[in-house]
Amino acid sequence: MSQTEEKNVIANPLIVLREEFDDWAILFDPDTGNTFSLNPIGVLIWKQLDGHHSLDDIVTIIKEAAADVPSAVTGHVQAFVKNAAGFGLVRCEEHRG
């Protein structure tokens, strides 16, 4: 996935997000039975995967919402999306302005 920051990412609508009391969450894929845990920043990223936000937009949202964001945040978001795509949790499409 090259140039992912220019792509909009869309979460698979079949994936279930269950938020826990401590701001962590679990993703459940009913097709495979796989579950994935998300920390609070992962939850924030997941909620932006609506097709309306580029990865650059998501990085900006993280910087606005969290303190002490590492300088490598863009790479972390790209890795999150790449891993999620590898499990079929998301798909990418070209950014449309």
Order of alpha helices (4+ residues) and beta strands (2+ residues): beta-beta-beta-beta-alpha-beta-alpha-alpha-beta
